[in-house]
Amino acid sequence: MDLILKITSLALLFFLLRATWITISSYFLTPRRIRRAMSKQGVHGPQPKLLIGNLKDIAALVAKTTSHDMETVDHDIVGRLMPHYALWSQIYGKRFLYFYGTEPRLCLTDTDMIKELLSSKYVQLTGRSWLQQQGSKHFIGKGLLMANGSSWFHQRRLVAPEFMADKLKSHVGYMVDCTKGMIKSLQDSVETGRISEVEIGAYLTRLTADIISRTQFDTSYEKGREIFKLLESLQSLTARSSSYLWIPGSRFFPSKYRREINALKTKVEGLLMEIIESSKDGVEIGRSSSYRKGLLGMLLAETQKKSEGFNYSIQMVMDECKTFFFAGHETTALLLTWTIMLLATNPSWQEKARAEVAQVCGDDPPSSEHLPKLALLNMVISESLRLYPPATLLPRMAFEDIKLGDLHIPKGLSIWIPVLAIHHDEEIWGKDVHEFNPNRFAIRSFSLTRHLMPFASGPRNCVGQAYAMMEAKIILAMLISNFSFTISKNYRHAPINVLTLKPKHGVLINLTPLRSRP
């Protein structure tokens, strides 16, 4: 008995010593080592405070700049959304070191170095940090967006075929039909006089949610509506709760955030299981010879395969579903919302885009053959993504020491690419950098487009970017063919960042129907 007690005591002591060492190394020694290594290379930044780093400074600056709406529709928004970047880049230069809690982050804007970092050369040596993974653990779990190394490779290889050209063409009909439904709803509301203005973002969010539900999960928006609503709440809660991860062991503490997040996660996964079980039942009772079409069907089929090193579990399927439910409609909905705002405030470009759609498509809805010919609409979308990229930051952590340009990047350093700041850099885009000017993309030269990175670049770029661009073109082409629109006098310009770049009060526009109901 005494021997068992001694062994248990020694095991507990070993566990406590190991946990203490990991905590000291992760929260104190590693950040200190990285800061010294970067300082020797001339990379400096604001003085971090114990444990919290520069979090309080960032929070205070952002709270101050976003506490009020902008006075006019002004696209100079870097100082509003990234005031810490605006301040520290003036003091320390465009590459500087700051601390998000105890995680050291190198801000990098050199696009040549960024392209190298995002290339296949470093795809296995960089990825999402522990802090990012923990912050999104209950939101999108171990889905593709947060995967690293061999797991990322297997997940990417599996889902990529669903977003290839041939598969995308088969979705055009669904996208057109769903958009017709939204247009009819808008026309009914406007013509019956029920509304004088429309918050277009809400309509576009519902539309893109319906499209991703039908094309990738073989379910209607009615079934997916609650999932999207819950994911939106989860997004907000996880964004707030992740700011406390700098406290050692905080993820184990009971809290109001944790209880609410767990409750929402349980509801989301319960709804997803209903969809999954419905698809599985069809196969098991012989009603169907295969799982449902789209991403979900492919993922479920993968759970039946056995391979060495990587297998899809039902939990992995749910995490992947959450990732694509969120990313598959959020990104496109925001791209469309900001583009409508820009066209509503630039009527001459709206007319040019409408004329192009009429010339290419005539009175028909856009087809897969029409889309490559909508060059001007593509320019409009590119300029919208430049001014208002849905993801304003692009993060990568170095898992090994690497050489990047003239910098030695030590293991454990997170590199944060301020996409929004690069998209608004006057040295790159010219003196009209804060103006809406799609003509800058009239000639798609490599020297210019290499600086545009709303979907990242390299092997870890957004796997669904072709899907998003096709969907955006179809919806915009149909909207501008059926309506002219102006910005409402009640619109308040107030971009905010809650994981993605959103209009705080939505986008209010006045609609005028141009043709009869579809």
HELIX and SHEET records of a PDB file:
HELIX    1   1 ASP A    2  ILE A   24  1                                  23    
HELIX    2   2 SER A   25  LEU A   29  3                                   5    
HELIX    3   3 THR A   30  LYS A   40  1                                  11    
HELIX    4   4 LEU A   55  THR A   65  1                                  11    
HELIX    5   5 VAL A   78  LEU A   81  1                                   4    
HELIX    6   6 PRO A   83  TYR A   92  1                                  10    
HELIX    7   7 THR A  111  LEU A  117  1                                   7    
HELIX    8   8 SER A  120  TYR A  122  5                                   3    
HELIX    9   9 TRP A  130  GLY A  135  1                                   6    
HELIX   10  10 LEU A  144  MET A  146  5                                   3    
HELIX   11  11 GLY A  149  VAL A  159  1                                  11    
HELIX   12  12 ALA A  160  PHE A  163  5                                   4    
HELIX   13  13 ALA A  165  LYS A  169  1                                   5    
HELIX   14  14 VAL A  172  GLU A  191  1                                  20    
HELIX   15  15 ILE A  200  GLN A  216  1                                  17    
HELIX   16  16 TYR A  221  SER A  241  1                                  21    
HELIX   17  17 SER A  242  TYR A  244  5                                   3    
HELIX   18  18 SER A  250  PHE A  252  5                                   3    
HELIX   19  19 LYS A  256  GLU A  284  1                                  29    
HELIX   20  20 GLY A  294  THR A  303  1                                  10    
HELIX   21  21 ILE A  314  ALA A  344  1                                  31    
HELIX   22  22 PRO A  347  CYS A  361  1                                  15    
HELIX   23  23 LEU A  371  LYS A  373  5                                   3    
HELIX   24  24 ALA A  375  LEU A  387  1                                  13    
HELIX   25  25 VAL A  419  HIS A  423  1                                   5    
HELIX   26  26 GLU A  426  TRP A  429  1                                   4    
HELIX   27  27 PRO A  438  PHE A  441  5                                   4    
HELIX   28  28 PHE A  446  THR A  449  1                                   4    
HELIX   29  29 GLN A  465  ASN A  482  1                                  18    
SHEET    1   A 5 PHE A  96  TYR A 100  0                                        
SHEET    2   A 5 GLU A 103  CYS A 107 -1                                        
SHEET    3   A 5 SER A 414  ILE A 417  1                                        
SHEET    4   A 5 LEU A 394  ALA A 398 -1                                        
SHEET    5   A 5 THR A 126  GLY A 127 -1                                        
SHEET    1   B 3 VAL A 198  GLU A 199  0                                        
SHEET    2   B 3 LEU A 508  PRO A 513 -1                                        
SHEET    3   B 3 PHE A 483  ILE A 487 -1                                        
SHEET    1   C 2 ILE A 402  LEU A 404  0                                        
SHEET    2   C 2 LEU A 407  ILE A 409 -1                                        
SHEET    1   D 2 PRO A 495  ASN A 497  0                                        
SHEET    2   D 2 LEU A 501  PRO A 503 -1                                        
END                                                                             
